[in-house]
């Protein structure tokens, strides 16, 4: 009988279930989207119950569509959208309110006040992060302060909080296990990444009761077991869990210092493995737990981009310039250049290295000669510019040379984008054969947790192929294009100062 591992990849826009065979080959995938809610300007919410239902549905459909998969499934692994905060009642199992998504800006005023009070350096020293609504803590505080009865229930020990991994783990185990892994914990602004413990000073700062928090464990842990409400014919272990960007770092086999990856999804994460020593990130970047496995903890410098794939979705669903992402490559290459057009996708503020939560999107350089193709091309170019900004910061200020950038995610299929990315970085791009890098990283952690491999070196031997894209652009053109992008971003930042004046 064939053996399989089911990996749940719960992302910002959908829940995927991927079936891997013993060799790490993806056999089948099921993708179920969930609704995005925008109840107020800058707010983004998810229905946590819908996400759990979709998780069960995705796994059931996956096992039904592959003969023998149910009997052959040995275990379940989880990777997830990070920072999105869920608060739920431990007695009823019901969320106290919709989940506050990582893109949501409702915590911006809380963060602004804490920064004004001078807490930024302290938080960065403990957590590796900047105080920003991108991370979970301000969203949880907002829920406790604004949802009727929430703080009273939390202080009475009735409410729990966690990122999506904790929520799914708790539900899948029937409320028996309330845990997370070090990577997800490190993105909450409540976790000390040096001691690998929840930090009482940070909990007091954000007024979050300790009783709400999950237990934090290494990624290669057997967290519990589940039959997913009868989906599996018998209980299977839930083994291997980590945030999606960290899953991609592991899935891309970035096991050595100086290896970096870029994940292109709704937003994007650029990460570089900095080794087993926790170092303070240069201004504009953050330090996170990269992954924890085989008794070791690897740290990473990271920069997060709020809108990459979300920008393409906006072009299709809101502007209706395209019917879908597949059209973008042909449109971008139908014009010789961007025509001087730059799109700054600050739809949910600007992340690293700018960190301006109040910035708004803008399109610069429009003329009577500007067409749809120029705007679409500018949107794709904006993705590459944002990644370049982060890589330049890592390699220039951090003093760690980039060996190569390994990339994953749906947009990596876009040949124009990958070539432009290589051109902007003046470095080779290594595109992963398996599109689902985050899920593959969860699969690797699952195998390490269950003893399939005894070391990272053994796990790394699974990687078979490399697909390189090499830079072609002249340096002068590269510099000119990036200079135009920087000017466009500074225009968006200038408007923030004028609104606040």
C-alpha positions in Angstrom: 0.0 0.0 0.0 1.3 3.5 -0.9 1.9 5.8 1.9 1.0 9.5 1.8 1.2 12.7 3.9 -1.6 15.2 3.7 -0.4 18.8 4.0 -2.8 21.6 4.8 -1.8 24.9 3.4 -4.2 27.5 4.8 -3.4 30.7 3.0 -4.9 34.2 2.9 -7.2 33.5 0.0 -7.9 29.8 0.1 -7.3 26.5 1.9 -5.3 23.9 0.0 -4.9 20.2 0.8 -1.9 18.6 -0.9 -1.2 14.9 -1.0 2.5 14.0 -1.0 4.0 10.6 -1.6 6.9 9.2 0.4 9.4 10.9 -1.9 7.8 14.3 -1.6 6.1 14.3 -5.0 2.8 16.1 -4.9 0.2 13.6 -6.1 -3.0 15.7 -5.9 -4.2 19.1 -4.7 -7.6 20.5 -3.7 -8.1 24.3 -3.4 -11.1 25.9 -1.7 -11.3 29.7 -1.6 -12.9 31.6 1.3 -14.4 35.0 1.4 -12.6 38.2 2.2 -14.5 40.7 4.3 -13.8 44.5 4.2 -16.2 45.9 6.8 -14.5 49.3 7.0 -11.7 51.1 5.2 -8.4 49.3 5.8 -10.1 46.5 7.7 -9.7 42.8 6.5 -11.5 39.9 8.1 -11.9 36.1 7.7 -14.5 33.8 9.0 -12.5 31.3 11.1 -15.4 28.8 11.1 -15.5 28.9 7.3 -11.8 28.3 7.2 -12.1 25.2 9.4 -15.0 23.9 7.4 -13.1 24.4 4.2 -10.1 22.5 5.7 -12.3 19.5 6.4 -13.9 19.7 3.0 -10.5 20.0 1.2 -9.0 17.0 3.0 -12.2 14.9 2.4 -12.2 15.8 -1.3 -8.5 15.1 -1.6 -8.8 11.6 -0.1 -11.9 10.8 -2.1 -10.3 11.7 -5.4 -7.2 9.6 -5.0 -7.9 5.8 -4.7 -6.3 4.4 -1.6 -5.3 7.8 -0.2 -7.4 7.5 2.9 -5.9 4.1 3.9 -2.4 5.2 2.9 -2.5 8.6 4.7 0.1 8.3 7.5 -0.2 11.8 9.0 -1.2 15.4 8.6 1.1 18.5 8.4 0.0 22.2 8.6 1.3 25.4 7.2 -0.6 28.6 7.4 -1.1 32.3 6.7 0.8 34.0 9.6 -0.2 36.9 12.0 -3.9 36.5 11.3 -5.4 36.5 14.8 -8.3 34.3 16.0 -9.9 34.6 19.4 -12.3 31.9 20.5 -14.2 30.6 23.4 -12.7 27.5 24.9 -16.1 26.2 26.1 -18.2 26.7 23.0 -15.4 26.6 20.4 -16.9 29.6 18.7 -14.8 32.6 17.6 -15.5 35.8 19.6 -15.5 37.7 16.3 -14.2 37.4 12.8 -10.5 36.8 12.5 -8.3 39.9 12.2 -6.2 39.3 9.0 -2.6 40.3 8.8 -3.5 42.9 6.2 -6.0 44.6 8.6 -5.1 48.1 9.8 -7.6 48.4 12.7 -4.6 48.1 15.1 -2.8 51.0 13.5 -3.7 53.6 16.2 -2.7 51.2 18.9 0.7 50.7 17.3 1.2 54.4 16.6 0.6 55.2 20.3 3.0 52.5 21.5 5.7 53.8 19.1 5.1 57.4 20.3 5.5 56.2 23.9 9.0 54.8 22.9 8.3 51.1 23.1 9.8 50.4 19.6 13.4 49.5 20.6 12.2 47.3 23.5 9.8 45.3 21.3 12.4 44.9 18.5 15.0 43.6 21.0 12.6 41.0 22.4 10.7 40.0 19.3 12.9 41.0 16.4 9.8 42.9 15.0 8.7 46.4 14.6 5.5 47.6 16.2 3.0 47.4 13.3 -0.6 46.2 12.8 0.8 43.6 10.4 1.6 41.4 13.5 -1.0 39.8 15.7 -0.7 41.6 19.0 -2.6 44.8 18.2 -5.4 42.8 16.5 -5.9 40.7 19.7 -5.8 43.8 21.9 -8.3 45.5 19.6 -10.7 42.5 20.0 -10.3 42.5 23.7 -10.9 46.2 23.9 -13.8 46.5 21.5 -15.8 43.2 21.3 -18.5 43.3 24.0 -17.5 41.1 27.0 -14.3 39.9 25.4 -11.9 41.2 27.9 -13.9 40.0 30.9 -14.1 36.5 29.4 -10.4 36.5 28.5 -9.4 37.6 32.1 -11.7 34.8 33.4 -9.6 32.3 31.4 -12.5 31.5 29.0 -11.0 32.9 25.7 -8.1 31.5 23.8 -6.1 33.2 21.0 -3.8 32.0 18.3 -2.8 32.2 14.7 -4.6 30.0 12.2 -2.4 27.0 12.9 -3.4 27.1 16.5 -7.1 27.4 15.6 -6.9 24.5 13.2 -5.0 22.3 15.6 -7.4 23.0 18.4 -10.4 22.2 16.2 -8.9 19.1 14.6 -8.0 17.7 18.1 -11.4 18.4 19.5 -10.1 21.1 21.8 -7.5 18.8 23.3 -4.3 20.7 22.1 -3.8 24.4 22.2 -0.3 24.9 20.7 1.7 26.6 18.0 5.2 26.4 16.7 8.1 28.8 17.2 7.7 30.4 13.7 4.1 31.4 14.1 4.7 32.5 17.7 7.6 34.7 16.5 5.2 36.7 14.3 2.8 37.8 17.1 4.8 40.6 18.8 4.3 38.6 22.1 7.1 36.1 21.8 10.7 36.5 22.9 12.7 35.0 20.1 15.8 34.7 22.2 14.3 32.8 25.1 11.7 31.1 22.9 9.0 31.9 25.5 5.9 34.1 25.6 7.1 37.4 27.2 5.3 38.7 30.3 6.4 42.3 29.6 5.0 42.2 26.1 1.8 40.6 27.3 1.4 43.5 29.7 2.2 46.0 27.0 -0.5 44.7 24.8 -2.8 43.8 27.7 -3.2 40.1 26.6 -3.8 37.6 29.4 -1.3 34.7 29.4 -4.1 32.2 29.8 -5.1 32.8 26.2 -1.8 31.7 24.7 -0.9 28.4 23.1 2.1 26.3 24.0 5.0 27.1 21.6 6.9 24.1 20.2 9.6 23.3 17.5 8.3 22.8 14.0 9.3 19.2 13.8 6.9 18.2 16.6 4.1 15.7 16.8 1.4 18.1 18.0 -1.5 15.7 18.5 -3.7 13.4 16.5 -7.0 13.7 14.5 -9.4 11.8 12.4 -10.6 15.2 11.0 -14.2 14.4 12.1 -14.2 11.0 10.5 -12.4 12.1 7.3 -9.5 9.7 8.0 -10.5 6.0 8.7 -8.4 6.1 11.9 -6.7 8.9 13.9 -3.4 10.1 12.4 -0.7 12.2 13.9 -0.6 16.0 13.3 3.2 16.3 12.8 5.1 19.3 11.4 3.7 22.8 11.6 5.1 26.2 10.6 4.0 29.5 9.1 3.8 29.6 5.3 6.8 31.8 4.6 8.9 29.7 7.0 7.6 26.6 5.3 8.8 28.0 2.0 12.2 28.7 3.5 12.5 25.1 4.6 10.8 23.7 1.5 13.3 25.6 -0.6 16.1 23.8 1.4 17.5 27.1 2.6 19.3 25.3 5.4 22.5 27.3 5.3 23.4 30.8 6.2 23.1 33.2 3.2 20.5 31.2 1.4 17.4 33.3 0.6 13.9 32.8 -0.7 11.0 34.9 -2.0 7.4 33.6 -1.8 5.0 35.2 -4.2 1.5 35.0 -2.9 -1.2 37.4 -1.8 1.6 39.3 -0.2 5.3 38.3 -0.4 7.9 37.3 2.1 11.6 37.6 1.4 13.7 35.6 3.9 17.4 34.9 4.4 18.8 32.3 6.7 21.2 34.0 9.1 22.2 30.9 11.0 21.7 29.9 14.6 22.6 33.2 16.2 19.8 35.7 16.7 21.0 39.0 15.2 19.2 42.4 15.2 17.9 43.1 11.7 18.9 46.3 9.9 16.4 49.2 9.8 13.5 48.2 7.7 13.7 44.5 8.2 12.7 42.1 11.0 14.3 39.0 12.6 12.1 35.9 12.9 12.6 32.3 13.8 13.3 30.8 10.4 12.5 27.3 11.5 13.3 25.0 14.4 14.1 21.4 13.7 16.6 18.6 14.7 17.2 20.3 18.0 18.3 23.5 16.3 16.8 27.0 15.9 17.6 28.9 12.7 16.9 32.6 12.5 16.1 34.6 9.5 16.1 38.2 8.3 12.7 38.9 6.7 10.9 41.6 4.9 7.2 41.5 4.2 5.4 43.0 1.2 1.7 43.5 1.8 0.4 43.3 -1.8 1.9 41.3 -4.6 -0.5 38.8 -5.9 -3.3 40.9 -4.3 -2.4 43.6 -6.8 -3.0 41.4 -9.7 -6.3 40.3 -8.2 -7.2 44.0 -7.8 -6.6 44.6 -11.5 -9.0 41.8 -12.3 -11.7 42.1 -9.8 -11.9 45.9 -9.1 -10.5 47.6 -12.2 -11.5 44.8 -14.5 -8.5 45.4 -16.7 -7.9 41.6 -17.0 -9.9 38.5 -16.6 -7.2 36.7 -14.6 -3.5 36.5 -13.8 -2.6 34.4 -16.9 -3.3 37.5 -19.1 -0.7 39.6 -17.4 2.4 38.2 -19.1 1.1 38.7 -22.7 0.0 42.3 -21.9 3.2 43.2 -20.2 5.3 42.0 -23.1 3.0 43.7 -25.7 4.7 47.1 -24.9 8.4 47.7 -25.0 8.6 49.3 -21.5 6.4 50.7 -18.8 5.9 54.0 -20.5 7.1 55.8 -17.4 4.2 54.3 -15.4 4.8 53.2 -11.8 2.1 51.5 -9.6 2.7 51.7 -5.8 0.4 48.9 -4.4 0.0 50.4 -0.9 -3.6 49.1 -0.6 -2.9 48.0 3.0 -0.1 50.4 3.8 3.5 49.8 2.9 5.5 47.0 4.6 9.3 46.6 4.7 11.5 48.5 4.3 9.1 51.5 4.4 6.7 50.5 7.2 4.0 53.1 6.6 0.7 51.6 7.6 -1.2 54.8 6.5 0.3 54.9 3.0 -2.2 54.5 0.1 -1.9 53.1 -3.3 -1.1 55.3 -6.3 -0.3 55.2 -10.0 2.3 57.7 -11.3 3.4 58.8 -14.7 0.1 58.6 -16.6 -0.1 60.3 -20.0 -2.6 60.3 -22.8 -0.4 57.6 -24.3 -0.8 55.3 -21.3 -2.8 52.1 -22.1 -4.0 49.1 -20.2 -0.8 47.2 -20.9 1.4 49.8 -19.3 -0.7 49.7 -16.1 -0.5 45.9 -16.0 3.2 45.9 -16.7 3.7 48.5 -13.9 1.8 46.2 -11.5 4.1 43.2 -12.3 7.2 45.4 -12.1 6.1 46.7 -8.7 6.3 43.1 -7.4 9.9 42.9 -8.5 10.9 46.3 -7.2 9.5 45.5 -3.7 11.5 42.3 -3.6 14.6 44.1 -4.7 14.2 46.7 -2.0 14.3 44.0 0.6 17.2 42.0 -0.9 19.3 45.1 -1.3 18.7 45.9 2.4 19.7 42.4 3.5 22.8 42.1 1.4 23.9 45.7 1.7 23.3 46.6 5.3 23.3 43.2 6.9 26.6 42.2 5.3 25.5 38.7 4.4 25.9 38.0 0.7 23.0 36.3 -1.1 24.0 33.0 -2.6 20.9 32.8 -4.8 17.2 33.7 -4.5 15.0 30.7 -4.5 11.4 31.5 -5.5 8.0 29.9 -5.2 4.4 30.7 -5.6 1.9 30.9 -8.5 3.4 34.2 -9.9 6.7 32.4 -10.5 5.1 30.9 -13.6 5.1 34.4 -15.2 8.2 34.4 -17.3 8.2 38.2 -17.6 8.0 38.7 -13.9 10.8 36.2 -13.2 13.1 37.7 -15.8 12.4 41.3 -14.6 13.1 40.0 -11.0 16.5 38.6 -12.0 17.2 41.8 -13.9 16.4 44.0 -10.9 18.5 41.9 -8.5 21.3 41.4 -11.0 21.4 37.8 -9.6 20.2 34.4 -10.6 16.7 33.2 -9.7 16.2 29.6 -8.8 12.6 28.6 -9.4 11.4 25.6 -7.5 10.0 22.6 -9.4 7.2 22.2 -6.8 4.9 25.2 -6.8 3.7 24.4 -3.2 6.9 25.3 -1.4 5.2 26.1 1.9 3.3 22.8 1.9 6.6 21.0 0.9 8.3 22.6 3.9 5.5 21.3 6.2 6.0 17.8 4.6 9.7 18.0 5.5 9.0 18.9 9.1 6.5 16.1 9.2 9.1 13.6 8.1 11.6 14.9 10.6 9.0 14.8 13.4 8.2 11.2 12.5 11.8 10.1 12.1 11.7 9.5 8.3 14.9 11.6 8.1 17.4 11.9 10.9 18.9 15.2 9.8 18.4 18.3 7.6 21.1 16.9 5.3 19.0 13.7 4.7 15.9 15.8 4.1 17.8 18.1 1.6 18.6 15.1 -0.6 15.0 15.1 -1.8 15.6 18.2 -4.0 16.3 17.0 -7.5 16.2 19.9 -10.0 17.1 23.6 -10.3 15.5 26.0 -12.7 17.6 29.1 -13.1 16.7 32.5 -14.6 19.8 34.7 -15.2 19.8 38.6 -15.4 20.1 40.2 -18.8 19.4 43.9 -18.2 22.1 46.6 -18.6 23.1 48.1 -15.2 22.2 51.7 -16.4 18.7 50.7 -17.3 18.3 48.8 -14.0 19.3 51.8 -12.0 17.1 54.2 -14.0 14.0 52.0 -13.6 14.5 51.5 -9.9 15.1 55.3 -9.4 11.7 55.9 -10.9 10.1 53.3 -8.5 11.8 54.9 -5.5 10.5 58.4 -6.6 7.0 56.9 -6.8 7.1 55.4 -3.4 8.4 58.7 -1.9 5.5 60.4 -3.5 3.1 58.0 -1.7 4.9 58.6 1.6 4.8 62.4 1.1 1.0 62.3 0.8 0.9 60.6 4.2 2.8 63.5 5.8 0.5 66.0 4.1 -2.7 64.3 5.4 -1.2 64.2 8.9 -0.1 67.8 8.8 
